[in-house]
Amino acid sequence: MDTKIGHITNPSFAIVTVMLTSCIGLLINTYVIQAVIRTRLFGESFSRICISQCLANVGLNVMFFCFIGPLAVINTNLLKSYMGGRPGQLLNFFWYSCVMTHLLSSINRLICLSFPLKYKEIFTKERTTIALVVIWIFAFVLICPQFYNNCLMVFIESDFSFDFRDTECGQIQATYVDFTFSMSMISMIILIDIATSARIYWIKKGMYSKVTQRQIKFFVQTCTEEVVLMLCVLCFYKVSQYFNGHWLKFICTTWIWIFAHTADGCIILLFNRELRCRALLKILPAVHKVKMRVFVVKNHAVLGTGSYPI
């Protein structure tokens, strides 16, 4: 994705905002990945899709938190070189992987609700894995032209963003690969979700076999994630054009991009109490252990033993 916003007179605000949001997104999505693996809450296929989705979110947040933010603090010229364009290339790689994984998630929910008896035959563990591998390979193919200098995404210091070079190759990448591809994916997701919503309507009418509320909850979860994704694309390409203020444009472009990948993991936690409880169960023993350590230290201090057996 590319951004074009006005000059930012205080880049430290942008750097802090980007690094803070990406740090939160990195922690949340990392936790969701390990929680989904350990709880096996979603079943084999849907779990793999959620993990792939969160991996893309982690990758994008790592780029902002570990590379782009620190390099911008040290020397922005480092991001303007040929090698400095690699983070921008990887940002697109993770974006394309995430969008296509969302499309697969929508297809998964449609099949689950439309053909519940054949769902496990269609979405087997092997087929899901193959589909995800194809998605990540295709995402890599889409960013391959950016290995050429004329097609490179370069860092724009004035608005703390990455943008394609103003060349013929760069404009083709921006128009057809970035914008058109993203909008096509979003359009297909909308159509599939409409079809799934129609299916749920007929289920409630009692004309077909019943599907558990759990599966409907997963569909609503998927839709919520995709609404955030759609808002991100809308802000990126449309809303930001109507603002003259620099910070509003920054928020509607670079920051909203990071926020969308952060919110992805948050939504999974929001809709699944089991995953939240797992986090709580891990935190409570740690808190109890800290309290016990403090209690022992205080008691030994009062007794004046001078040693703390901790």
VENPE-V415283 format. One record per residue. N is the residue number from 1. RES is the residue in three letters. PSI is psi as a letter, one per 20 degrees, with the letter a starting at -180 (NA if undefined). Layout:
n & res & psi
N & RES & PSI
N & RES & PSI
//
This chain:
n & res & psi
1 & MET & q
2 & ASP & q
3 & THR & q
4 & LYS & o
5 & ILE & r
6 & GLY & r
7 & HIS & p
8 & ILE & o
9 & THR & h
10 & ASN & n
11 & PRO & h
12 & SER & h
13 & PHE & g
14 & ALA & g
15 & ILE & g
16 & VAL & g
17 & THR & g
18 & VAL & g
19 & MET & h
20 & LEU & g
21 & THR & g
22 & SER & h
23 & CYS & g
24 & ILE & g
25 & GLY & h
26 & LEU & g
27 & LEU & g
28 & ILE & g
29 & ASN & h
30 & THR & g
31 & TYR & g
32 & VAL & g
33 & ILE & g
34 & GLN & h
35 & ALA & g
36 & VAL & g
37 & ILE & g
38 & ARG & h
39 & THR & h
40 & ARG & l
41 & LEU & h
42 & PHE & i
43 & GLY & r
44 & GLU & g
45 & SER & g
46 & PHE & h
47 & SER & g
48 & ARG & h
49 & ILE & g
50 & CYS & h
51 & ILE & g
52 & SER & g
53 & GLN & g
54 & CYS & h
55 & LEU & g
56 & ALA & g
57 & ASN & g
58 & VAL & g
59 & GLY & g
60 & LEU & g
61 & ASN & h
62 & VAL & g
63 & MET & g
64 & PHE & g
65 & PHE & h
66 & CYS & h
67 & PHE & f
68 & ILE & g
69 & GLY & g
70 & PRO & g
71 & LEU & h
72 & ALA & h
73 & VAL & g
74 & ILE & g
75 & ASN & o
76 & THR & h
77 & ASN & h
78 & LEU & h
79 & LEU & i
80 & LYS & i
81 & SER & r
82 & TYR & g
83 & MET & h
84 & GLY & i
85 & GLY & i
86 & ARG & g
87 & PRO & g
88 & GLY & h
89 & GLN & g
90 & LEU & h
91 & LEU & g
92 & ASN & h
93 & PHE & g
94 & PHE & h
95 & TRP & g
96 & TYR & g
97 & SER & g
98 & CYS & g
99 & VAL & g
100 & MET & h
101 & THR & h
102 & HIS & h
103 & LEU & g
104 & LEU & h
105 & SER & g
106 & SER & g
107 & ILE & g
108 & ASN & g
109 & ARG & h
110 & LEU & g
111 & ILE & g
112 & CYS & g
113 & LEU & h
114 & SER & h
115 & PHE & m
116 & PRO & h
117 & LEU & h
118 & LYS & j
119 & TYR & g
120 & LYS & h
121 & GLU & h
122 & ILE & g
123 & PHE & m
124 & THR & r
125 & LYS & g
126 & GLU & g
127 & ARG & h
128 & THR & g
129 & THR & g
130 & ILE & g
131 & ALA & g
132 & LEU & h
133 & VAL & g
134 & VAL & g
135 & ILE & g
136 & TRP & h
137 & ILE & g
138 & PHE & h
139 & ALA & h
140 & PHE & g
141 & VAL & h
142 & LEU & h
143 & ILE & i
144 & CYS & g
145 & PRO & h
146 & GLN & i
147 & PHE & i
148 & TYR & p
149 & ASN & h
150 & ASN & i
151 & CYS & j
152 & LEU & q
153 & MET & p
154 & VAL & q
155 & PHE & p
156 & ILE & o
157 & GLU & h
158 & SER & h
159 & ASP & j
160 & PHE & m
161 & SER & r
162 & PHE & q
163 & ASP & q
164 & PHE & q
165 & ARG & q
166 & ASP & m
167 & THR & r
168 & GLU & g
169 & CYS & g
170 & GLY & g
171 & GLN & h
172 & ILE & g
173 & GLN & g
174 & ALA & g
175 & THR & g
176 & TYR & h
177 & VAL & g
178 & ASP & f
179 & PHE & g
180 & THR & g
181 & PHE & g
182 & SER & g
183 & MET & h
184 & SER & g
185 & MET & g
186 & ILE & g
187 & SER & g
188 & MET & h
189 & ILE & g
190 & ILE & g
191 & LEU & g
192 & ILE & g
193 & ASP & h
194 & ILE & g
195 & ALA & h
196 & THR & h
197 & SER & h
198 & ALA & h
199 & ARG & g
200 & ILE & h
201 & TYR & g
202 & TRP & h
203 & ILE & g
204 & LYS & h
205 & LYS & i
206 & GLY & k
207 & MET & i
208 & TYR & r
209 & SER & q
210 & LYS & q
211 & VAL & q
212 & THR & q
213 & GLN & h
214 & ARG & g
215 & GLN & h
216 & ILE & h
217 & LYS & g
218 & PHE & h
219 & PHE & g
220 & VAL & h
221 & GLN & g
222 & THR & g
223 & CYS & g
224 & THR & g
225 & GLU & h
226 & GLU & h
227 & VAL & g
228 & VAL & g
229 & LEU & g
230 & MET & g
231 & LEU & h
232 & CYS & g
233 & VAL & g
234 & LEU & g
235 & CYS & g
236 & PHE & g
237 & TYR & h
238 & LYS & g
239 & VAL & g
240 & SER & h
241 & GLN & i
242 & TYR & i
243 & PHE & p
244 & ASN & h
245 & GLY & p
246 & HIS & g
247 & TRP & h
248 & LEU & h
249 & LYS & h
250 & PHE & g
251 & ILE & h
252 & CYS & i
253 & THR & e
254 & THR & g
255 & TRP & g
256 & ILE & h
257 & TRP & g
258 & ILE & g
259 & PHE & g
260 & ALA & h
261 & HIS & h
262 & THR & g
263 & ALA & h
264 & ASP & g
265 & GLY & h
266 & CYS & h
267 & ILE & h
268 & ILE & g
269 & LEU & g
270 & LEU & h
271 & PHE & i
272 & ASN & n
273 & ARG & h
274 & GLU & h
275 & LEU & h
276 & ARG & g
277 & CYS & h
278 & ARG & g
279 & ALA & g
280 & LEU & g
281 & LEU & h
282 & LYS & h
283 & ILE & g
284 & LEU & g
285 & PRO & h
286 & ALA & g
287 & VAL & g
288 & HIS & g
289 & LYS & g
290 & VAL & g
291 & LYS & g
292 & MET & h
293 & ARG & g
294 & VAL & g
295 & PHE & g
296 & VAL & g
297 & VAL & g
298 & LYS & g
299 & ASN & g
300 & HIS & h
301 & ALA & h
302 & VAL & h
303 & LEU & i
304 & GLY & k
305 & THR & h
306 & GLY & i
307 & SER & q
308 & TYR & o
309 & PRO & m
310 & ILE & NA
//
